[in-house]
Amino acid sequence: MTSSAMQKICDFVDCSGATQDPDQLRYLAAQNGYLYFPGLLPVEDVLAVRRAILHIADRHSLLRAGLDVDEGIRKEGVYIDLEYDKPTPPALQRFYNEILSLRLFNAFPHHPMVMGLIESLLGEPIFVHPRHICHILFPGRFEHTTEPHQDFHPVGGTPNTWTVWISLGDCDSDLGGVAVACGSNRRGYLDNARVISGELLDNETEWHWNPFSCGDVLIFNSLTIHRGRDNITADRIRLSTSARYQTVREPVDAAALTPHWGWADWVELYADWEEDDLLKYYWQSLELNIRT
């Protein structure tokens, strides 16, 4: 595990009972900094995205031969190392860009169940950032486990931005998943280096985490401190997605309108899509308050 250890761990608060009560959703979100909905999405909708990504991984020779691709078992000796501070080999860039070019992957954050929840939470017309992220964590690469942080640092725009994190498949304790520092959103905007180092965290920090089942959905505010947990399996790849949501009227950082990592532009990623696909450049029809 990176940075400081998690001493106090509690299960996520099940917010399923508040799905039809916007006031209760907002109260829980303000108090805890997150909302957790077990079994919100149909399993098959999630597995369809997982399969598409794993078949790309298989074409790039990242999976063990002779096994069911859907199991997501890495090829021995093969790892994906996508790091912000080191160059990424062109072959891995092509692999990731293929994922970003999947229409299914780009449509997933617009799932009506998720959109309905965010609209209830924010109470206004919402905007989904087109910069969707696929998290790919190979086993044994603990140095790549995401450290504690607030999303507002990389996302910018408005602090009232919400991340939706979805595990693509079951995620048991060995695969790890993501943990949230309950109530940390109420501490406001913090120094990122001091959060990452653990200086602003202590043994009394109450972390919320539990194993995820396929279809579970976790939503957290951009000021909520969260972190990854190590993938300690022998050979299983952990896949998940992140997407960001906010109201249309609030400021959005210009970078949020660009593809993740910036290894390709939208013209390249949309190359094989239908010419009149309404999902292409959908944000250009909105009157956004873009900040550069």
Summary of the structure (lengths in Angstrom):
residues: 292
radius of gyration: 18.3
end to end distance: 35.0
largest distance: 54.1
contacts: 909
relative contact order: 0.23
helix: 33%
strand: 21%
